[in-house]
Amino acid sequence: MNIFLTISGLISLGLGIVGAFLPVLPTTPFLLLASALFLRGNRRLYTWLMNHPKLGAYISNFMEHKAIPMRVKIVSISALWISLICCAVFVAEHWSLRALFILIAAGVTIHILSYRTS
């Protein structure tokens, strides 16, 4: 079972890191999932993740305060809107798909802004 939890944690960690650069893929839930899986499956990886200079502080801050740093909010919302507007303009050919891109961007923006700012 520990091997399954560790592999799942590594996949979740990878998705969380990729999510930092792709606006539609969420970072925080995957990093929180990775920390929970590592806690149960591999204490060494859990300790490494929680002591990581960037990711550990991000996870600890969110777990303790349910807050997202202002810089992270600005970057993620900006990247989200830029990429989805580009998709709506250059990729989507039908108006309903364009509207869906804009609705997704609005929903994710509301979700990000619903958290406190640290």
N, C-alpha and C positions, 0 to 999 in steps of 0.2 A: 504494500500500500504506500510506503514511503517513496518508492520510485515513481509511482503514478502521481503522487502529490508534487514531487519535485519537478517532474516533466511538465505537469500542468502549470506549476508556478513559473517555470522558465518560459513557457509559451505566453503566459499572461504578462510576464515582465517584458518580453519582446514586443507584444502588441501595445503595451503601455508606452514603451519607448518610441515605437513607430507612431503612436497616437500623438506624441508631442510635436510631430512634424506634419501629420495629416489632420486637417481640421475636422473631419467627420468622425474619425476614430477617437473615442474618449480615452484620455490618459489616466485620470484619477481612478476610475473603477478597476481598470486592469492592474494598476500598481497596488491598490488595496487588496485585490484578489491574490496577487502574487505574494504579498506579505502574509496574508492569512494561510495560503497553501504552504509557504516555506515554514511558517510557525509550526504547522502540524507535521510537515514532512521532512524538513531539513533545517535544523537550527543554525547550522553554519551559514547557509545562504540567507536565512532570515537576519542574522546578525550583520552579515555583509551588506544586505539591502538597507537595513535601518541605519547603518553607519556610513552609507554612501554619501559623499559630500553634497550631491544635488538631489538625488531621489529620496534619501533618508529624511532630509529636512522637509521635503515636500510632503511625504507620507505622514510624518509625525505631526506636522502643522495641520494637515487636513483631519487626521484622526482626533487630535486634541481640541481643535477650535472650529472644525467644519468651515474653514476659511481658505480662500484661494488668494495668492498674492496678486496685487493690482497689475503688475507687469505680465503675469501669466494670463490674466483675464483679457488685457488689451491685445496681446499677441494672438491668443487663440481666437478671439472674436474677429479680429482683423483678418487673420488667415482664413477663417471660416467664410466670411462674407466675400472676400476676394475670389477664393476658389469656386464658391457656388455661383456667384454672379458670372464668372467666366464660363462655367459649365452651362448656365442658363442661356448665355448669349451665343457661345460658340459651339456647344455640343447638342443641346436640346433643339429639336426641330418642331415639336408640338408644344402649344401653349400650356397644356396641362402638366407636362414635365417641367417646364420653366417655373410654373407656379409651385410645383412640388419642391423644387430646389430652394425657392424663396421661403416656403413654409418650414422646411427643415432648418434653414439658417435662422429663422426667427425663433423656432422652438429651442434650438440648442443655445441661442443667445439668452433667451429667458432662463433656461436651466442654469447656465453659467452665472448669470447675474443674480440668481436666487441665493447663491452662497455669499456669506460675508467676505469682506476684503480684509486680508491680513496685512 
